[in-house]
Amino acid sequence: MSNPWKSDQYFVSPLNYDEEVRKGMKLPAKVKVHDITLRDGEQETGVALCKDDKIKIAEKLAEVGVHRIEAGMPAVTKDDEAAIREIVKRNLGPEIFAFSRCMIDDIKLAVDCGVQGVVVEIPSSEEVIKYAYGWPLEKSIDQSVKATQYAHESGLYVNFFTIDATRADFNFLIQLIQKVAEEGHMDSLTLVDTMGCAHSSAIRHYVREIKKIIHKPLEAHFHNDFGLANANTLAAVEEGAEVVHSTVLGIGERGGQASTEQLILALELLYGYNTGIKLDKLYDLGILVANLTGHVVPVNQPLLGSRYFELESGIPSSWWIQVMDTRPTVVFPMLPSLVGAPDVNVVLGKGSGSDSVRYWLSKIGVKMDEDQILRVLTAVKTKSIEKKGLINLQEFETIVNKIE
């Protein structure tokens, strides 16, 4: 029987599956991915997706196999409404949800678009309700009850979404949730860290306390202002959250969101879930979203950064050259083939070692003695420092020709 932490395409820590590590977790039987690229992702400053862009992304998300697509907020523009209608019409496979304010007119638009479910949002912290919206606290409760009940009566799956919940007075938050559960309607409740300002222990506590008073499926929606969106989402899953909200590449306003592709891989490789998602399609999904949104992907971003599967430093490059044909997962936790990314590439720069020079010499069919190799390596490092970057093939051949 194979180990869940190791295959021919990945090798992660066996500690993830240690009984002592897992025994305190309340992992749900299944976890759904609710992708919010088309709504929350588009809120990244400067991103403006047209109808055709949204359809292309929805089709790719469906091809990958995500379980839910939040297709947008129909009240934003007529173009958004048209995109949602077309995505629904295409019957792509995943559940299609819309996003709505706690307003009857918003719900009516969602119903008219033909979606299966609706995420119904309301502010839940006093700071936002009183000072950003200028409402009395009671209005938040009243509108939530009316809108969720209307959505339910209209045949929609109702996900109740409490904006800024991690900064809310907990007693008021509980009052709001209970009122909606008893007098309005919710099929599930989203736990929301709008400002990305809670750490993972706080999120675990938050989930546990909510579960004491509401017996509905829980969903996790966490922003990334402190770089904790992925960790917090997984912490919520460890406490029983059944649905994760995320965007491709982690795009979104301010610091962005939890990352769809990173969460999927974590759920599969670190927790052992069979999500049913096609992992080898994740790279193409990320590239499509980057191209259509103009989002600049950091070169070292996990899985999708242009240099994630490149090796410059001498020691790991030597490791790779030694094991690439026999045990390649010694060097990477997962191989590019797992996510459909381009092959691993050994590059040359200031950090390179002599094994990397030998590797490049073999690629151009040149043999050198050890003294020549060291002279080439010195010249490579000098050139890399001068240009503050990597050495390309033409530059390498020029160096070699001078030393031969």
Phi, psi and omega per residue, in radians:
M1 nan 2.288 -3.092
S2 -1.321 2.687 3.086
N3 -1.412 2.446 -3.109
P4 -1.204 -0.281 -3.106
W5 -1.647 0.053 -3.030
K6 -2.607 2.351 3.022
S7 -2.583 -3.011 3.106
D8 -1.326 -0.097 3.137
Q9 -2.028 -0.181 3.107
Y10 -2.684 2.768 3.111
F11 -2.646 1.812 3.134
V12 -1.995 -3.128 -3.039
S13 -1.267 2.280 3.043
P14 -1.143 -0.292 3.093
L15 -1.054 -0.485 3.121
N16 -1.031 -0.460 -3.057
Y17 -1.919 0.123 3.109
D18 -1.113 2.366 -3.103
E19 -1.025 -0.658 3.137
E20 -1.162 -0.591 3.117
V21 -1.244 -0.728 -2.989
R22 -1.549 -0.264 -2.993
K23 -1.178 -0.431 3.129
G24 -1.541 -0.071 -3.126
M25 -1.442 2.631 3.085
K26 -2.015 0.932 -3.040
L27 -1.103 2.303 3.071
P28 -1.223 2.833 -3.120
A29 -1.126 -0.649 3.139
K30 -2.389 2.712 3.053
V31 -2.255 2.253 3.085
K32 -1.720 2.562 3.037
V33 -1.771 2.092 3.123
H34 -1.883 1.715 -3.050
D35 -1.430 2.283 -3.069
I36 -2.056 0.405 -3.141
T37 -0.991 -0.711 -3.035
L38 -1.317 -0.166 3.106
R39 -2.126 -1.212 -3.115
D40 -1.232 -0.599 3.101
G41 -1.107 -0.692 -3.133
E42 -1.180 -0.253 3.103
Q43 -1.309 -0.069 3.014
E44 -1.040 2.353 -3.097
T45 -0.949 2.227 3.086
G46 1.569 -0.104 3.141
V47 -1.576 2.274 3.105
A48 -2.487 1.786 -3.112
L49 -1.613 2.314 3.060
C50 -1.494 3.066 -3.116
K51 -0.972 -0.833 -3.101
D52 -1.125 -0.645 3.078
D53 -1.035 -0.808 -3.084
K54 -1.134 -0.674 3.123
I55 -1.140 -0.743 3.123
K56 -1.052 -0.767 -3.135
I57 -1.168 -0.737 3.116
A58 -1.067 -0.732 3.120
E59 -1.106 -0.701 3.135
K60 -1.215 -0.698 3.071
L61 -1.035 -0.706 3.117
A62 -1.170 -0.698 3.108
E63 -1.078 -0.698 3.099
V64 -1.159 -0.620 3.084
G65 1.837 0.380 3.065
V66 -1.071 2.679 -3.004
H67 -1.438 -0.578 3.137
R68 -2.390 2.527 3.010
I69 -2.139 2.082 3.004
E70 -1.473 1.789 -2.908
A71 -1.366 -0.186 3.092
G72 2.418 -3.014 3.139
M73 -2.018 1.823 -3.008
P74 -1.067 -0.368 -3.117
A75 -1.346 -0.169 -3.051
V76 -1.210 -0.984 3.093
T77 -2.579 2.854 3.059
K78 -1.108 -0.580 3.120
D79 -1.130 -0.705 3.089
D80 -1.117 -0.762 3.122
E81 -1.051 -0.785 -3.138
A82 -1.104 -0.673 3.123
A83 -1.110 -0.756 3.137
I84 -1.100 -0.781 3.131
R85 -1.034 -0.748 -3.103
E86 -1.210 -0.690 3.102
I87 -1.075 -0.752 3.096
V88 -1.084 -0.799 -3.086
K89 -1.026 -0.576 -3.062
R90 -1.330 -0.200 3.041
N91 0.876 1.029 -2.971
L92 -1.286 -0.352 -3.122
G93 2.184 -0.996 3.105
P94 -1.145 2.776 2.984
E95 -1.152 2.418 3.133
I96 -1.925 2.157 -3.141
F97 -2.013 2.713 2.965
A98 -2.023 2.876 3.122
F99 -2.000 2.337 -3.071
S100 -2.449 2.594 2.930
R101 -1.297 2.916 3.093
C102 -1.347 1.159 -3.127
M103 -2.393 2.324 -3.095
I104 -0.999 -0.711 -3.123
D105 -1.098 -0.653 3.076
D106 -1.106 -0.742 3.138
I107 -1.113 -0.725 3.123
K108 -1.032 -0.731 3.107
L109 -1.075 -0.736 3.123
A110 -1.082 -0.755 3.110
V111 -1.068 -0.802 -3.133
D112 -1.074 -0.518 3.132
C113 -1.288 -0.296 3.076
G114 1.520 0.268 -3.128
V115 -1.197 2.809 3.121
Q116 -1.489 -0.504 -3.085
G117 -2.532 2.904 -3.137
V118 -2.429 2.376 3.008
V119 -1.630 2.026 -3.045
V120 -1.858 1.986 -3.017
E121 -1.741 2.591 3.015
I122 -2.658 2.495 3.045
P123 -1.202 2.500 -3.099
S124 -2.159 -0.097 3.098
S125 -1.762 2.517 -3.130
E126 -1.023 -0.658 -3.126
E127 -1.016 -0.780 -3.118
V128 -1.322 -0.781 -3.086
I129 -1.094 -0.894 -3.033
K130 -1.360 -0.721 -2.935
Y131 -1.800 -0.565 3.097
A132 -1.491 -0.686 -3.140
Y133 -1.684 -0.442 -3.082
G134 1.273 0.554 -3.122
W135 -1.793 2.702 2.825
P136 -1.287 2.687 -3.088
L137 -1.022 -0.601 -3.081
E138 -1.089 -0.530 -3.117
K139 -1.115 -0.631 3.107
S140 -1.065 -0.732 3.127
I141 -1.201 -0.836 -3.085
D142 -1.056 -0.798 -3.118
Q143 -1.165 -0.614 3.134
S144 -1.135 -0.779 -3.135
V145 -1.064 -0.849 -3.071
K146 -1.160 -0.789 -3.068
A147 -1.200 -0.752 -3.116
T148 -1.193 -0.640 3.105
Q149 -1.140 -0.728 3.120
Y150 -1.120 -0.734 3.127
A151 -1.077 -0.732 3.112
H152 -1.120 -0.796 3.141
E153 -1.138 -0.383 3.132
S154 -1.535 0.046 3.035
G155 1.567 0.234 -3.125
L156 -1.638 2.594 2.908
Y157 -1.255 2.239 -2.997
V158 -1.924 2.006 3.033
N159 -1.819 2.000 -3.118
F160 -1.523 2.278 -2.910
F161 -2.208 1.939 -3.038
T162 -1.740 1.771 -3.114
I163 -1.060 2.378 3.019
D164 1.071 0.595 -3.056
A165 -1.136 -0.556 -3.092
T166 -1.258 -0.232 3.082
R167 -1.878 0.082 -3.114
A168 -1.390 2.695 2.913
D169 -1.101 2.154 -2.972
F170 -1.114 -0.624 3.134
N171 -1.114 -0.716 3.107
F172 -1.196 -0.704 3.118
L173 -1.009 -0.795 3.127
I174 -1.107 -0.737 3.119
Q175 -1.037 -0.785 3.128
L176 -1.069 -0.849 -3.101
I177 -1.112 -0.777 -3.123
Q178 -1.128 -0.679 3.123
K179 -1.093 -0.757 3.137
V180 -1.159 -0.728 -3.138
A181 -1.117 -0.641 -3.049
E182 -1.575 -0.676 -3.015
E183 -1.941 -0.434 3.041
G184 -1.793 -2.251 3.085
H185 -2.797 2.482 2.941
M186 -2.568 2.290 3.011
D187 -1.546 -0.473 3.055
S188 -2.675 2.821 -3.124
L189 -2.136 2.269 3.067
T190 -1.648 2.260 3.056
L191 -1.528 2.102 -2.942
V192 -2.120 2.193 2.976
D193 -1.964 1.408 -2.996
T194 -1.038 -0.670 -3.095
M195 -1.709 0.124 3.085
G196 0.979 0.688 -2.928
C197 -2.043 0.318 3.057
A198 -1.997 2.566 3.068
H199 -1.620 3.067 -2.959
S200 -1.141 -0.617 3.101
S201 -1.159 -0.659 3.085
A202 -1.123 -0.699 3.122
I203 -1.121 -0.742 3.116
R204 -1.049 -0.779 3.104
H205 -1.074 -0.776 3.133
Y206 -0.978 -0.857 -3.137
V207 -1.095 -0.794 -3.120
R208 -1.062 -0.741 -3.124
E209 -1.185 -0.684 3.105
I210 -1.131 -0.686 -3.124
K211 -1.148 -0.374 3.112
K212 -1.224 -0.477 -3.016
I213 -2.027 -0.193 3.138
I214 -2.366 2.205 -3.088
H215 -1.901 1.125 3.108
K216 -2.238 2.740 3.047
P217 -1.008 2.422 -3.115
L218 -1.879 2.499 3.117
E219 -2.154 2.639 -3.038
A220 -2.016 2.183 -3.127
H221 -2.354 1.740 -3.012
F222 -2.211 2.331 3.104
H223 -1.511 2.966 -2.878
N224 -2.018 0.495 -3.033
D225 -1.064 -0.521 3.086
F226 -1.907 0.291 3.123
G227 1.254 0.394 -3.028
L228 -1.991 0.146 -3.033
A229 -1.028 -0.815 3.123
N230 -1.125 -0.834 -3.110
A231 -1.082 -0.732 -3.134
N232 -1.190 -0.653 3.102
T233 -1.100 -0.765 3.130
L234 -1.208 -0.561 3.048
A235 -1.100 -0.693 3.101
A236 -1.146 -0.684 3.084
V237 -1.087 -0.712 3.120
E238 -1.079 -0.393 3.099
E239 -1.694 0.025 3.031
G240 2.028 0.014 3.090
A241 -1.089 2.379 -2.985
E242 -1.809 -0.234 -3.110
V243 -2.351 2.367 3.096
V244 -1.984 2.334 3.080
H245 -1.687 2.332 -3.060
S246 -2.785 2.846 3.063
T247 -2.124 2.614 3.035
V248 -1.089 2.319 -3.100
L249 1.205 0.034 -3.085
G250 1.233 0.393 -3.093
I251 -1.216 2.781 3.137
G252 2.676 3.066 -3.090
E253 -1.149 2.688 -3.096
R254 0.930 -2.020 -3.088
G255 -1.512 0.025 3.103
G256 1.520 -2.791 -2.986
Q257 -2.186 -3.089 2.891
A258 -1.125 2.592 -3.043
S259 -1.643 2.175 -3.130
T260 -0.976 -0.903 -3.040
E261 -1.207 -0.627 3.139
Q262 -1.241 -0.689 3.105
L263 -1.133 -0.728 -3.139
I264 -1.038 -0.804 -3.137
L265 -1.154 -0.663 3.097
A266 -1.113 -0.783 3.139
L267 -1.069 -0.720 -3.109
E268 -1.292 -0.881 -2.957
L269 -1.573 -0.622 -3.068
L270 -1.629 -0.453 -3.113
Y271 -1.981 -0.242 3.072
G272 1.471 0.274 3.096
Y273 -1.314 2.449 2.950
N274 -1.696 1.629 -3.046
T275 -1.337 -0.299 -3.064
G276 1.411 0.042 -3.100
I277 -1.516 2.491 -3.105
K278 -1.428 1.727 -3.057
L279 -1.096 -0.571 -3.081
D280 -1.302 -0.005 3.072
K281 -1.766 -0.065 -3.013
L282 -1.172 -0.667 -3.123
Y283 -1.112 -0.818 3.132
D284 -1.075 -0.653 3.085
L285 -1.057 -0.821 -3.125
G286 -1.096 -0.738 3.136
I287 -1.118 -0.721 3.115
L288 -1.056 -0.836 -3.122
V289 -1.126 -0.711 3.107
A290 -1.063 -0.760 -3.115
N291 -1.168 -0.720 -3.066
L292 -1.367 -0.468 -3.123
T293 -1.681 -0.350 -3.032
G294 1.349 0.177 3.131
H295 -1.145 2.261 3.126
V296 -1.497 2.010 -3.097
V297 -1.505 2.113 3.069
P298 -0.946 2.454 -3.049
V299 -1.101 -0.418 -3.127
N300 -1.813 0.264 3.124
Q301 -1.102 2.351 -3.138
P302 -0.883 2.318 3.021
L303 1.304 -0.766 -2.957
L304 -1.941 -0.180 3.080
G305 -1.133 2.502 -3.049
S306 -1.101 -0.359 -3.130
R307 -1.962 0.164 -3.118
Y308 -1.074 -0.696 -3.128
F309 -1.767 0.452 3.025
E310 -1.864 2.574 -3.131
L311 -2.173 2.143 3.058
E312 -1.982 -0.844 -3.047
S313 -0.966 2.481 -2.990
G314 -1.027 -0.837 -3.039
I315 -1.166 -0.946 3.124
P316 -1.108 -0.549 3.077
S317 -1.110 -0.728 3.101
S318 -1.111 -0.734 3.077
W319 -0.969 -0.862 -3.068
W320 -1.067 -0.803 -3.133
I321 -1.049 -0.601 -3.129
Q322 -1.274 -0.658 -2.958
V323 -1.992 -0.022 -2.956
M324 -1.044 -0.480 -3.124
D325 -1.660 -0.135 -3.046
T326 -2.160 -0.880 -3.095
R327 -2.418 1.153 -3.009
P328 -1.137 -0.376 -3.127
T329 -1.320 -0.020 3.003
V330 -1.067 -0.576 -2.980
V331 -1.718 -0.531 -3.116
F332 -2.153 2.529 3.073
P333 -1.198 -0.461 3.002
M334 -2.561 2.655 -3.119
L335 -1.569 2.694 -3.139
P336 -1.027 -0.532 3.135
S337 -1.071 -0.487 -3.136
L338 -1.086 -0.661 -3.080
V339 -1.893 0.094 3.117
G340 1.372 0.403 -3.119
A341 -1.547 2.841 3.057
P342 -1.057 2.761 -3.069
D343 -1.096 2.797 3.043
V344 -1.044 2.480 -3.102
N345 -2.305 2.179 3.023
V346 -1.510 2.088 -3.097
V347 -1.925 2.918 -3.113
L348 -2.005 2.347 3.115
G349 -2.903 -2.875 -3.111
K350 -0.995 -0.611 -3.062
G351 -1.482 -0.020 -3.038
S352 -1.221 2.803 3.073
G353 -2.093 -3.136 -3.056
S354 -1.153 -0.538 3.103
D355 -1.096 -0.617 3.108
S356 -1.165 -0.659 3.082
V357 -1.116 -0.784 3.118
R358 -1.033 -0.720 -3.138
Y359 -1.072 -0.790 3.134
W360 -1.216 -0.622 3.073
L361 -1.069 -0.694 3.134
S362 -1.148 -0.559 3.133
K363 -1.173 -0.530 -3.129
I364 -1.784 0.107 3.041
G365 1.256 0.588 -3.132
V366 -2.017 2.408 3.063
K367 -1.948 2.415 3.126
M368 -2.407 2.734 3.038
D369 -1.453 3.054 -3.017
E370 -1.110 -0.641 3.128
D371 -1.123 -0.753 3.123
Q372 -1.125 -0.709 3.134
I373 -1.050 -0.753 3.128
L374 -1.149 -0.629 3.097
R375 -1.182 -0.682 3.070
V376 -1.105 -0.753 -3.136
L377 -1.065 -0.767 3.107
T378 -1.058 -0.747 -3.140
A379 -1.167 -0.638 3.096
V380 -1.096 -0.801 -3.134
K381 -1.106 -0.755 3.138
T382 -1.077 -0.800 3.137
K383 -1.109 -0.706 3.140
S384 -1.101 -0.718 3.114
I385 -1.154 -0.702 -3.134
E386 -1.079 -0.775 -3.063
K387 -1.633 -0.075 -3.127
K388 0.939 0.832 -3.125
G389 -3.014 -2.967 -3.103
L390 -1.409 2.820 3.113
I391 -1.637 2.265 3.091
N392 -1.569 3.049 -3.044
L393 -1.089 -0.737 -3.128
Q394 -1.097 -0.746 3.117
E395 -1.126 -0.682 3.125
F396 -1.124 -0.783 -3.139
E397 -1.106 -0.632 3.088
T398 -1.096 -0.762 3.108
I399 -1.075 -0.809 -3.112
V400 -1.075 -0.768 -3.124
N401 -1.078 -0.595 3.133
K402 -1.249 -0.487 -3.041
I403 -1.669 -0.448 -3.099
E404 -1.009 nan nan
